Amino acid sequence: MRRRDGAAFTAASDLNLGLVGRPEDLPAASARLWDGVPDASRGPAAVAPSVEEAAARGHLVVTPRRPEPGGELGAARALAAPARTAVQLARLAASPRPPGGTFRFSIIGDAEPGRFWFSRALFNRAPDAFWTLLARADRSGADFIVQLGDMVSRGVLRNFLDFLARLRGAAVRTPYLTVIGNHDRRNPHGVSDDHAYRALFGGTNYAFERGGWRFVAVDTSAGRLLPSQLEWLKEVLAGDRPTVVFTHMPPAPLGEWTDFAGRKGAGGFRIGAEEFMRLMSERRVARVYMGHVHGFGVLDRGGVRYVLTGGGGSPLFPGPVKERFHHSLTVEAGPDGLVETVHPLRGAPFPLR
């Protein structure tokens, strides 16, 4: 067997092997491109439209070994190094909070100011809203900041380079954590690869503890939760600790936010949504914070409070959510629960009841 450049394959250095799939499917898949992207130089994909989906379905994923980072990827990784999730969590862990006390964290929703000029012109009169909200959150005394996804309009390296350069220029002192959004993938709609986000920030599902509270970030950026993610969630949520969950997309059954233009659940994730909400109720999760829909709202379902806070700077499109304004949240966590304050871009802060 030889590589495309004619050199012989060496299994130890040229192959990354995923899970074994069905050999009879591979010939039929030979015409399909990696991640659905029309770039023949990347070779055919095995059955699924993305590497992640292929592995999730149990297929063998074979890719040439990637060269050492350089050029645009190397520059992006260098910029992103201080912002990697593991680095930020280590910073947070270096100043622990003992259980029983009160501490504060901030949440900022969708950040990208609009992918197209007309969406910016029609629905976003504050293109720098995210950076203003971020600066305020950094001065608020919060222990950490969570950005709920859609940092960039499309998850390609050149966009992340621009964002990371500005993030470094903002000199944020507070630990800054991210949740992957659909715009942080290569293509914002449907299943496409998240290679750039993973290369720069790390894994897309993670959890940590602070001050007796458990915090969980869940990847719904592809519009679904895989069975493997739900199993991981069950393990992470084991035990009797107050818990907060961060994710990008709302579950589709929250129709007050997700039913759009006559299409039920169009603004949320469908696959795994009912199982997700059932698990949130079973484990008595205190809050689920979400973005994706560019507005603000609160819904209580099955003993769980779902808070939509998608007004971090993206266009305020018309839709089913009545409250549409740029804002961030400050949350105080303590032994008596959570107390939230809404901080509009313009106007006075107000408590969330």
N, C-alpha and C positions, 0 to 999 in steps of 0.2 A: 504494500500500500504506500502511495506517495502523496506528498502535499501538493497543493495547487501550483507551487513554484517549482515542482519537480523533485524536490529533495525528499529523502525517505522520512517517513514518520518515525518518531521515537516515542513510545508510549509514556516513558517516564517524564519527558519534557514537553511534549506537544499536545497531550490530551488531558482534559478535565472531564472525568466521567461522572454523570449523574446516575439516575435510577434506570434499570433495564426496562425497555418497552417491548413492543411486539415487532419482530423483524419484518413481518409481512406488511406492516404499515409504512416502512421506510421508503420503498420505491415510489409509492403514491405521493409521498410527501416531498419528493426531490425537487418539485417545482416551486415549493413554498420558500419564501425568504425569511431570514432571521427577523423576528419581531414585526413582520408585516412591512418592513421598510424596504423600498425598492432600491437596494444597493447590492448588486450581484456579487460584488467583491467579498461580501460577508458570508456567502454560501447559503445552502438550503437549510430550512428548519425542519425538525422532526415533528410533524403532525400538528403541534400547537402553535398559535401565533406569537408566543413569546417564550423565552428560555424558562422564565419562572413557571408559566403555565405548563410547559412540557414536563418539567420536573415534578410539578404537582400532580400531573396525570400518570406519573410513573414511567416516563419515557427516558431512553438513553439520550443524553445531551452531549454532543461532541463539538468542541470548538478548538481552533488552533490556539496555542499558547499566546497570550498577549505580550507585546514587547514591553520593556521597562517603560514606566511613565516618562513622557517627554512632551515637548511642544505644548499644545493647549491643555491636554490632560495634566501634564506635570505642573503647569502654571496654576491650574484650578485647584489641584491637590495641595499645593503649597499655600494658596490663599485660604483654603478650607481647613487646613490642619488645626488651627486653634478652635474652630467651630464644630469639629466632629463631636458627635453625641457622646462618645466615650470620654473625651477630654472634658466636656462640659459637666458630665455626671461626676467625674473625678474632682473637679473644682467644687461642686456642690457637696460631695462627701467630705471634703477637707474641712468644712465648717458645719458639723452635724448639729441637728436640733433634737434634744431629748424629748421623748413622749410626754404629753401633758401640758406642753406650752402652746403658745400661739405664734404662728408665722404667716407670712404673706407671699403670694405668687401672682403673677400677671399673665393674662392670656390675650393674644392678638390674633385675629382671624386672617382671612385671605388677604394677601399683601400685593400681588401683582396688579399694576394699575390699569390693565386692559391689553389684550393681545392685539387688537386692531384699532386703527386710528378713530374709526367711527364710534366704537364702544367707549373710547376715552372721551371723545368730544360730546357724546350725547348723555353719558351716564356717570362721568367721573370728573367733577370740577375740582377735585383735590388730589392730583396725581402723586403728591408727596405725603399723603396722609399716613402711610405706614411708618415712614421715618420719623414723623412728628410723634406718633403714638409710641414708637419704640423708645425715643428719647425720654418721653414722660415716664414710661414704665421703668426705664433704667434709673430714674431719679426717685422712684416711689418707695424705695426701701424693700422691694420684693426680694425674696430669696432666689427666685428664678423666674424666667420668662418662657412661656410656651407659645410658639407660632404654629397655628393650626393648618398649615399647608398652603400651596399655591404661592410660594415665594416668587416664582418666575412664571412667565406666560407659557413657556414650553421648556421641558426639562432637557435642554441640550447645553453643552459645555459653555458656549459663548454667552448664553443668558446667565448661567450660574457664575461665570467669571465676572460679569458686570455687577451682579447682586453681591457677591462676596467682596469685591473691591469696595463697594459702598458700605457694606457691613463693617469691614475693617476700618474704614474712614470714620464710621460712627463711634468707634472706640467704646463699645458697650462693655460695661464692667460687670453686669449681672449675668450669671450663667444663662445661656440662651439655648433652648431646646427646640427641636423641630418635629413636626408631624408631616409626613409626605402627603401632598395633595395630587389630584389628577393632573394639574398643570405641571407638576414637577416630574412627570413621566415624559418620555419622548414625544408622545402625542397625547393631547389632553383627554380625548374621548375614546372609549373602548380600551382594550387591553394592549398596552405597548410597554416597551422595556423601561426600567427604572435604573439603568446602569449608572447614569451620571450621578443621580442622588446617592446611590449606595457607595459609589467610589469616593464621594466627597464627604458624606455625613455618616455612613455606616448603615447598620440594619434598620429596618422600617417598623419592627415591632420590638418594644423594649419596656422594661418596668424598673422602678426604683422606689425606695422608701425614704420618708423624711418625717420627723416629728410624730411618729406613730401612725402616719398616713401612708397609704400605698397609692402610687401613681402609675398608670398604664397607658402607653401609646400604642394604638392599633392602626394598621395600614388598611384603609378602605379605598385607596386611591384608584384602584382598577374597577371600582363599582361592585365589589364583592368581597366576601370573607370566605376563604378556603376552609375546608374541614380541618386542615392542619393548624390553621390560625385559631379556630374555635377550641381545638384540643389544648393548644398552648394557653389560651385564655382561661380555660377551666383550671389548669394547673397553677397559673399565676394568681388567680383569684381565690385559691384555697385558703382557708383560715379566716378567722374573725377579726379583720382589720378594716377600718373605714377606708373607702377606696374612691378614687377619682379616675375616670377614663377620658382620654383625649383621642379624637379621631377626626378625619376630615369630612367625610360624607355622613349625613344623617341616614338612619335606616329608613327604607322606603315606606314602612307602615305609618310613619309620622306624616300623614297625608296633608296636614295643614301647611307643611313646609315643602313637601316633595311632589305634590300633585301639580302639574304644570301644563297649561294649554290642552286640557282634556286628557292628559296622559298620567295615569295613576303611578305614583312613585318615581316619576322621571327624574326628579331632583335628588334622589338618594340611591343607596346601594340596595339591591334586591336579594342577590344570592347570599344566604347566610343571615339575612336581616332578622327574620323571626327568631332564629336560634340565638342570635346576639341579644335581642331584647329579653328573651326568656332567661338567658344566663345573667343579664344585668339584674333582673328581678330576683332570681334565685339567690344570688350572692349579695343582694341588698346594697348595690353600688350607690354611693351618695349622689354623684353627679356624672353625667356624660356631657362633655363640652365638644361642640362640633362647629365646622365652618361650611364651606362649599356654597351654600345658599347665602347670598350677600345681603344679610339682614340680621335682625335680632328678635329673639322670642324665647319663650319658656313653655314647655309642655311636661305634664306629669303623666307617666304611664307605668302601671304595674308597680307602684311604690318607688319609682326612680324618677328623678328630675333630669330632663334633657334640656340643655341650654344651647341655643343657636347663637353663635357670636361670630358671624362671617363678615363683619364690617371693618376689617383691618386696613382697607385701602383700595380694594378692587371696585370695579364699577357697580353702582347700585341699580341693577337691572330691575325693571318692573316684574312682579311675580306674585306668588301667593302670600308672601310674608309682608305684613302691613308695615312693620317698623323697619325702615331702611335708612340707616345713617352710619357714618364712619365712627368707630368706637373701639375701645379696649375694655377689659375687665380687670379689676383687682379683687382677689379672693383671700380672705383671712380664714385659715384653717386652725382649729383648736379642738379641745376636748368636747365642746358643745356643738360642733358641726362646722358648717361653712357659712360665711357672710360675704356676699358679693356686692361690689360697687361698680356701676357702669360709668365709664369715662368717655363721653362724646368728644369727637374732635373739636366741636364748637359747642359751647354751653357748659353748664355746671354739672358735676357728677351727681348721680342719684343712686340710692340703694335698690338692689333687686329684691323684690318681695316674693 
